[in-house]
């Protein structure tokens, strides 16, 4: 990214490091000018670290808030006999595995279940004692966060009964989710080299080449792509005969061969990619031969106000894009499926029950598409966490079903093969919208073929632009068939980490977004990964209210109805602007066809796509 600072601005840059970032979950009334994107590496790192700390702090707040509401629910059922109280506590602890210890207090009587984790100096017991004393006086209690010898993070929470004096619940809450968010966001915001050099036999390269570039810091990720060091992707000009395939396998000493249509992914036991590519180009007639690139997660009328317990206090993002008003037009349809190509999903999360349909695991075909990272569950919750169930968060769609397609492994990375295969699987199984909160800086014809397949089958594809604050085109977002999304914060400014460029279509909230997380919990994450599902959900809502619209028409409608931010008209930071749910759904409900309403826009879009095809 550009770092052309003039000397006079150096002092301003240093001063800017002292300016606090946006308050957690707090929208501002004052509209400011767009943030400059021309950061120094140090300034960018500082801003990303501030975002990381905000996400961790917000996640801790979500954890404490949701547990407080769970304790209130527990008390509202009444204690009854000791056996009844024990059963209710055990059920809650089974549903919420992060609750290590619960004590239900009523005067001098108490029912205790679970164990109190040990901390040096008996500090945990001191916190528990203080919590019980506070609850007995009718006051709420929250201890400071503390860490035990095994490295786990805990807090002690005391919640009094709001209706009956002397009654309350005290719990010891495990908050490893905060550490999980820290680890995840260090990678998602590219604050550390990701993926690690040598992991899974991966090399870091300059985009669309095999020229090595060493990734030593998170900043280096903005100028690097990654590929499997002994893999090559080959699209043959004509079908291979069985004899041809056997010859190839012998020549390259093949360890494995995968195939989609006429395209193969070969892995050699001893030849590296920079040897494999010349072999195929010289020995065979091919349409393209390329590295097997790796893609990674790219982790802000009458209205309906949901009763979800965390909504009003923490979800600034939905009101900011007029979601509540939009629900008066459409809440979605279970006939319109939104596929989430990601790390999988916790399908039995209390806030996602009934919203998840059968998906697939491309990484391990023998396993369910379970989420072993957290990213996919968070993305899915933004789209479709159950609304108005009195629990957790609200998604943008009430009724659209979510199809989990696990294309990223436990490290949060997946190859072009897995992403391409995931796209084709989702299309073949009925997805009308595909969200891809993932990407890299290398174009891959192999992946582009799958994207063209989905596009030709009338699927709307949405992708995150990336989190490196660079104008380098990120893929798949920059393919013309894909709708590219940048991130905004609660001030309607460009999120400091968000990528930008002339390929951006729109922007959506992506800073400090509260959503579902594995372990039946909730977390706040920042990234264009969080912005993209806002747009995917909107596409699903549009296709619900007007199923006759084509994918081109849906995309043009989302551009046309966005709220202009930054420079007048389309710009590199916000595209056509930030999405407006109400405006888009109102237009979709009255929309007779983009070819009549927006002929110039559709024509330009089609011309752009045809130009890319001809290349």
N, C-alpha and C positions, 0 to 999 in steps of 0.2 A: 504494500500500500504506500501511498505517497507520504513522504516525510520531509517535504520542502518547507522547513520553518525558516523565517527570517529572524535575524538576531533580536529585533525589537519585541518579538512575540515570546521569546524565551521566558522572560519574567512573568508574562501573563500566564503561560503554561504552568509555571511553578506555582503561581498563586491559585490557579484553578484546581490543583491537587488538594487544596485545603477546603474546597467548597463541598459541603455534604451532598450526597446523592438523594434521590427521591425518597420520601418517607414510605415505609412499608405499607402497602395496601391503601395508600391515601391519595386519591385524585386531587389535583389542584384546580382551582377555578381560573387561575391566570394562564392564558395561552402564550407561550413563549415562542421565539424564533427557533427553527430547527438547530440542533446541536451541530457544531462543526464536526466533520468526520476526519479531519486531517491531523490525527493524534500522533504524538511520538509513541514509540514502543513502551516507554515508561508510563506515560499518561494512560495509554490503553490498558496496560496491565493493572494500574491503580483503579481504573473504572470497573474493570472486570472483577477485581478482588472485592470492591465495594458491592457489586451485584451479588457475588457469591455470599458475602456476609449477610446481606439482606435476605437472601433466600434461606440461609440457615436460621436466621433469627425468626423469620416468618414461619418456617416449618415448626420450630419449637413452640411458637404461639398457637399454631393450628393444633398441634398435639395437645397442649394444655387446655385449649378451649373445647376441643371435641371430647376430651376425657371429662371435663367439668360437666358438660351436657349429659354424658353417659351416666355419671354419678347422680345427677338430678333425676334422670329417668329411673335409676335403680331405687332411689328413695321414694319416688312417686308410687311405686308398686306396693309399698308397705313391707315391714320386716316380717310380721307374723311370728311363727315359731322359729327357734334357732335352726332347725333342720331346713325350714323353708328359706330362711335368709341365706344359709350356706349354699343351698341349691341355686339361688338367684345369683350369688356372687360367683360361684364356680362357672355358671353359664356365661356370665359377662367376661370372666377371665379367659374362657375357652374361645369366645368370639373375638377377644382383643388380647392377643398373646403378649403385647407389650406391657400389660398390667401385671406386674410381678407380685404385688401384695395389695389387698384391699381389706380395710377395717370399717365395718358399719357400726356406728356408735349411736346409742340411745340412752342418755343419762349415764348411769354407772354400768350399763350393759353394753357389750360389744361382741361382734362376730367377726373373726379374723380368718382370712384364707391367704395362702401363698407364703412366700418367704421374703424377709428383708435382706437385700444384698449388703454385704459387709464393706465398710469403708474404714480406712485407718482412723483410729481415735474414736470409733463408734459414732461418727458424725451422722450416719444415716438414722440411727435410733434417736439421736437428738432432734433431727428434722421431723421424724414421725411424732415424737412427743410434743414438739411445738405445734405441729399441725392439729393434733387432737385437742390441745388446749385452746387453740384459736377457734376450731369448729364448735367446741362446747360453749364458747362465748358468742357464737353466731357470726363469726368472721371467716372469710376465705383465706386460704394460706397457699403460697407457692414458695418452695425453697429455691435457692440458687441451683443451677445445674451442677452435678458433680460426677466424677469418674471413679469407678472401682478399679481394683488391681488388674482385672482382665481387660481393661480398656473400654468397657461399656459406659455409656452416659445415662444418668438417671436424674429424676427430679421427684420431690414429694409434693403431693397436691392434697389440699383439704377443702372440701366443699360442704357448707352447712345447708340444712334443709331450710328453704325460704319460708316455710309455713309453720314449722314446729321447732321451738327452741330446744337446744341440747341434742339435736339429732343431726347427723352428718356422716359423710364418708371420707376416709383418708386413704390415699393410694400411693404406692411407689411405682412410678412410671418409667419404663425403659425408653430412652430416647435415642436409640441407635439410628433411627431414621434421619436425625440431624447429621450424623457422620456419613450416612449413606448419601444424603444430598450433597454434602461437601465433596465426597469422592466423585460422585456423578458429575457435578457442575465443574469441577476442575478439568474434566475431560470435555464436557459439553461446550463450555466456553473457551476451550482450547488454551487453558492456562498451563497445561503440562503437555509434553510431547505425547501425541496420541494417534495411532496406537504405538506402543513402545517399539523401538527398533529391534528387529530380530524376533519379535513375538509372532507366532504362527508363520514363521519364515516370510516376513514381509519386508519390503524395501520402500523407502520414501524417495519419491522422484519428482522432478519438475513435471508439471501437468502435461499430459499427452506426449510423454517421452519415457525412455528408460534411463535418462541421465540422472545419476544419483545426486540427492541433496540430503544432507544430514539434518535431522530434526532434533535439535538440542533443547529447545524451549518451546513453550506453547505458542509464542509469536511465530515461530518458524512454520507452524501448521498452515498459516495463511498463504504460503507459497509452495505447498507440497501436496502431491497426491501419493497414494500408496497402492502397491500391487503385490500379489503373491509371487515370490521370487522364482518359483519353478513352474508357473502356470503360463498358458497362452490361450487366447480366445481366437478362434479361426472360423470365418464364414467362407465356405468353399463356393466356387462359382458353379460347380455341378456336384451332384450327389456322389459321395464316396461309395465304392463297391465294398463288400466285405473284405475282399483281398487288399484294396487300397487302405482300409482302416487297419488291417493287420500289419501292413508295411509301415504305416506311420507309427504304430505302437512299438514296433521293433526298432525303427530308426531313432526314436527319442527315448527309448527305454521307459515307456509310459507306466506311471503308477496308477493313474485313474483317468477315465474318459467320461465326460458328461455331455449331453446333447439336448438342444432345443431346436427343432426344425433342422435347418442346414448348418446351424452354428454349433461348434464343439468347444468345450473347455478341456484342454489336455494338461495333465500334470506329469512332469518327468521326474524320474528318480534321481537324475544326476545333472541334467541340463538346465541352465537358468534361462530366464525370459529373453535376455539379450542374445542368446544363442538360438532359442526356439523360433523367434520371429524371422530371422534370415533364412532358417531352414525351410519354413513354410512358404515364404515369399519366393524363394529360388526353386523349390522342388514341386510346388503345387500351384494350381490356378485358384486364387482366392479373391474375394471381394473386399475383405479386410482382415487384418491380423493385428492384434493389439494385446497389451498386458491385461491381466485379470485384475482390474482395479477394485479397490476396497471402498465401501461407502460407510459413513459413520453418522451417528445421531447429531442433529443440529439443534444440542440441547442449549400488552397489558390491556295522543288519544288516551284512553285509560291504560294503565300498565299493570302487568302481572308481577308481583313481587313474591318470589318463592319463599317457602317457610324453611328451606334447608338451613340447618343450624349454623353453618359457617358463611352463608351467602351474604347477608347484609354487612357483616363486619369486614369480610376479607375479599370478596369477589368484586373488585372495582371494575374488572374488565368487561363484564356483561352489560351493565348499565352504560358504560362508556361508548359502546357501539350500538346502543338502542335495541338491545335484545328484548327487553321487557315489552316494549311497544310492538316489536316484530311478532311476538307470540300471539298477539291479537289476530294476526293474519294467518299464521301457521305454526304449529308446534312440531311439525314433521310427520312422517308416515313410515310405518314399519315395512312398507313395500319398497322403500328406497334404502339400499344397503351402502354403508360407508366402510370401505376396507381401510384398515390401518396397517401399513407395512412398517414394522418396527421390531421391538424386542419381545413381543407377545403381550399378554394381559393377564391380570389376576381375575379370572372369570367369575369367581365367587365373592368378589369384593361386595360388601353390603350395598354400596352405591352404584354397582354395575349389574346387579342381578336382574335377569330378564332382558338385558340390553345386548348381550353378547350372543352371536350365532356361531355356528360351527366354522372354524377357521382351519389353518394348516400351519405346520412347522416345517419350513424349508430347510432350516439348519439341521434338524434331526427328524426325519420323516417318521420315525417310530414313536415320537413323543408328542404330547399336546403342545399347543402354542402358549405355554406358560411364560410369564415374565420373570426373568432372572436378573434384570437390571433395574427396572422401575420406570424407565422412559416410556414404554408403550402403554403402561397402565395410566400414567399421567396424561399422555396425549389422548387416550380413549375417554378419560373422565372429562376433559375439556369439551369433547364432542358430545358425550351422551351420559354423563352421570345423572342418575335418576332425579327428576325435578319434583319438588313439593312432597318429598317423603319425610320431611322433618329431620333428615340426617345429612351430615357432611356438606358437600358442595352441589351446585346445580350445573348440569351441562347445557350447551346451547340448544340441543334437540331433546324433545320429550320422548319421541317415538321412533326415530330412525334407528335401525339395528347396526351394530358394529361388528365387522368381520375381522378378527385378528389374524394377521399373516406374519408369522415370525420369520424375518429375513436377517435379523441381526443377532449375533450370539451373545454369550454372557459378558463379553468385553464391550458390547455395544457397537460392534463392527460386523459388516457383512459384505460379501463380494458382489460384483456386477451380476454374476450368475444367479445368486440367491435373490437379488432384487428383481432381476428380469423374470425369473421363474415365478416370483411372488406376484408380480403384475399380471402375468398371463393367467395364473391360477385364480386370482381375484376376478378378472374379467370373465373367465369361463364359468365362474360360480355365482355370477349375478351382481357383482358390485357395480354401482352406477357412479360412485365417487371413490377416488383413491387418495389417501393422505400419505405423503412421504416426508416425514421429518428427519431427513438424512441427506447426505450428499458428500461431494468431493469436488476437486477442481479439474478433473480430467473428463473429457468427452469419451464415451465408449459406444461405438457403433452397435455393439452387442446389446447394450441396454436400450439404446435408441430404437432398435428394431422392436423391442417389447413395448416401448412407449407408443410407437406408431400403431402397433397392434391394438392397444387399448384405445387410442384416439380414434382409430377407424371403427371401433366398436362402440363409439358414442359415450365413452367414459370421461368424466371430468377428473383430471389429475392435478393435485395441489402439492407443492413442495416448498420446503424451507430454503431460504437463500444462504444461510450459514452465519456463523458467529465470530468472524475474524475481522470485522470492520474494514472490509476490503471491497474494491469494485471489481475484483477478478470474478468472472462469471462462474457460479457454482452449478454443478449438475447433480441431479436431473432438473433443477429449477430453471436453468437457462435454455433448455430445449424449447422450441417454439410451441410444441403441443402441450407444454406443462405450464400451469399458472403459478408464478413465482411470488413468494410472500416475504416481505421485510417485517421487522418488529418495531412497535411503538411502546412508549411507556405511559404512565398515567397522566402525564402532562401533554399527551399527544405530540411528543417529540420523538425523533428517531432514537430507538434504544441504542446506547453507546456501543454495544457489541455487534449490532446488526450489519450484515453485508448490504451492499447497495450496487446500483448500476442501471444501465438502460434496459435491462431485461426484467426488472421488477414490475409486477403488475399492480399489486396493492400492498398495503400494510395492515397489520392487525396487532392487538395487544400481545406482548411477549415478555413483559418484565414483571417478575414477582407474581406469577400466576398460581393460584391455589387449585389443586386438583387431587384426584385419587392417587394412591400409591400402594405398592404391595405391603402385605401384612395388615390389610383392611385399615390402612391409615391414610393420612393426607399430608401433602408436602407442597411447598412453594418452589417453583423452578422458573428460571429465566432462560430465554433463547428464542431464536426464530422457530425452533421446534415447537414452541408453545403458541407462536403466532399462526403457524400453518393450520392446525386443527380448527381454529376459529373460522377460517375460510372454508375448510372442508365441510364443516357443519353447515355453514351458510349455503354452500352448493347443494348439500343434502336437503335443506329446507326449501330451497328454490325448486328443486326437482320434485319435492313433495307437493308444493302448491300448484305447480304447473308441469306435469310429467311430459308434456309435448315438446318442451324446449330441448334443443340439441345441446351437445357439450359446448360448441362454439357460442351458441346463444347464451348459455348460462354464464360463461366466462365474460362475454361482452357486457352482460347485464351487471355483473359484479363490478366491472370497471366503471361502467357508466353511472352507477348509483353510489360510488364511493365518495367520501367527503374530502375535498381537496385540502391538502396540508403542504406546508413549505412553499416553494416557488409555485406561482400560478400555473395550472395545467400539470401535465405529466412531468415528473422529475425523477432523478436517480434514487432518491432516498425513500419516497413513499409511493412511487409509481403513479397511479391515478388518484391515490389518496387512501385513507383508512376506511375499511368496510363499514357500512351502515345497514344493520340487519333489517330494521323497519322499512327503510327506503327501498332496499333490494326486494323484499317480499311484497311490498305494495306494488312495485313495478312488475314483478313476476306474475302477480295475480291478474294483471290487466294486459299482459304481454301477448301480442298476437303473432310475433315472429320477428327476430332480429334482422332478417334479410329485408324486411320492409322498414323497420324502425331505424336501424343503424346500418344501412348498406355500406357506407364508406368504411366504417370500422371493421366490419366482417370481411369486406373485400381485402383490406390491407392485411388482416390477420391471415387470410387464406393465401395471399400472395407470399407472405413471409414464410409460411409453412412449405409451400411448393418450392420456393427458392432453396430451402434447406434440403428438401428431398432430392432436388436436381443435383446438389453438390455431392 
